[in-house]
Amino acid sequence: MTLRTILIVDGHTLVRQGVREILEEDDGLKVVGEAGDGDEALTVVADLHPDVVLLEVGNPGQDAVTTVRRIRHHSPDTKVIILSMQEGPELLRALLEAGIRGYLLKTVSRNELVAAIRAVEDPERIVLSVSRRSLPEDDGTQPVALTERERQVLDLTAQALTNRQIANRLSLTEATVKRHLRNIFAKLGAGSRLDAVNRAALAGLIDPPRTKP
């Protein structure tokens, strides 16, 4: 089992300690550090390059989007998962564009948290555990229209299935799956599979990918 290293960033010592205790119950996870704010987190990231940073959003004066970008600049291979009580479509969109790999409300269970950390090792996966109100509302613009087949392909893409697996699941050829993905990318203005899933989830075209409890 691969040992994943974690940095916990939260302004509250008791919260950090509680999350540490939860994660250290799993033999495959190791908490290598704690930080109380973004600046302190950057120092630890630059020194230790953890696999995952659990970053709280909500500290007064803390610019989470800037912090995410700086973390990824100093340690490109580090995955950032937001763990917060705050949510909303504008915040979620900005953080996704900054490169986060997960957004979890602090109401998630221990199993959901651990599963999210494991899931983001897959470069095609992103983990969202938010309420419906975090998805953008209709702004009056023309909505993106996906065909039923395109929606099916994108749903399976969100589950991190390969083109071959999607083709087998839907009784299609791989070439047909690739064609559907090209059409999906064009409609959503996406540059990658992950980007397409993020954009479709934000637009309410598919359900946000979720971890299993």
Long-range contacts (C-beta under 8 A, 24 or more apart in sequence): 1-27, 1-28, 2-28, 2-121, 3-28, 3-29, 3-30, 4-28, 4-29, 4-30, 4-51, 4-52, 4-117, 4-118, 4-121, 5-30, 5-31, 5-32, 5-48, 5-50, 5-51, 5-52, 6-30, 6-31, 6-32, 6-50, 6-51, 6-52, 6-53, 6-54, 6-117, 7-31, 7-32, 7-33, 7-34, 7-35, 7-41, 7-44, 7-45, 7-48, 7-50, 7-52, 7-53, 7-54, 8-33, 8-34, 8-35, 8-54, 9-34, 9-35, 9-36, 9-37, 9-38, 9-40, 9-41, 9-53, 9-54, 9-55, 9-56, 10-34, 10-36, 10-54, 10-56, 10-83, 11-36, 11-37, 11-56, 11-58, 11-59, 11-62, 15-56, 19-54, 19-83, 19-113, 22-110, 22-113, 22-114, 23-113, 23-114, 23-117, 25-110, 26-114, 28-118, 29-114, 29-117, 37-62, 38-62, 38-63, 38-64, 38-66, 38-67, 38-70, 41-67, 41-71, 42-67, 42-70, 42-71, 42-74, 45-71, 45-74, 45-75, 45-78, 46-74, 46-75, 49-75, 49-77, 49-78, 50-75, 50-78, 51-77, 51-78, 51-79, 51-121, 52-78, 52-79, 52-80, 52-81, 52-117, 52-120, 53-78, 53-79, 53-80, 53-81, 54-81, 54-83, 54-117, 55-80, 55-81, 55-82, 55-83, 56-82, 56-83, 56-84, 57-82, 57-84, 57-86, 57-91, 57-95, 58-84, 58-85, 58-86, 64-91, 64-95, 65-94, 65-95, 65-98, 68-95, 68-98, 68-99, 68-100, 69-98, 69-99, 72-98, 72-99, 79-120, 79-121, 81-116, 81-117, 81-120, 81-127, 83-113, 87-130, 87-131, 87-133, 87-134, 88-133, 88-134, 89-133, 89-134, 89-135, 89-136, 89-137, 89-202, 91-134, 92-128, 92-130, 92-134, 92-202, 93-136, 93-202, 96-126, 96-198, 96-202, 100-126, 101-125, 101-126, 101-127, 102-126, 102-127, 102-128, 102-129, 103-127, 103-128, 103-129, 103-130, 104-128, 104-129, 105-129, 105-130, 105-131, 109-213, 111-212, 111-213, 112-211, 112-213, 115-211, 115-212, 115-213, 116-211, 119-211, 122-160, 123-194, 124-157, 124-160, 124-193, 124-194, 124-197, 125-160, 125-194, 125-209, 126-194, 126-197, 126-198, 126-209, 127-209, 127-210, 127-211, 128-201, 128-208, 128-209, 128-210, 129-208, 129-210, 129-211, 130-208, 135-201, 135-202, 135-203, 135-204, 135-208, 136-202, 136-203, 136-204, 143-203, 144-187, 144-188, 144-200, 144-203, 144-205, 145-187, 146-184, 146-187, 146-200, 146-205, 149-180, 150-180, 150-183, 150-184, 150-187, 151-205, 151-206, 153-177, 153-180, 153-181, 153-184, 154-184, 154-196, 154-197, 154-200, 154-205, 154-206, 155-206, 155-207, 157-181, 157-193, 157-196, 157-197, 158-197, 158-200, 158-201, 158-206, 158-209, 159-209
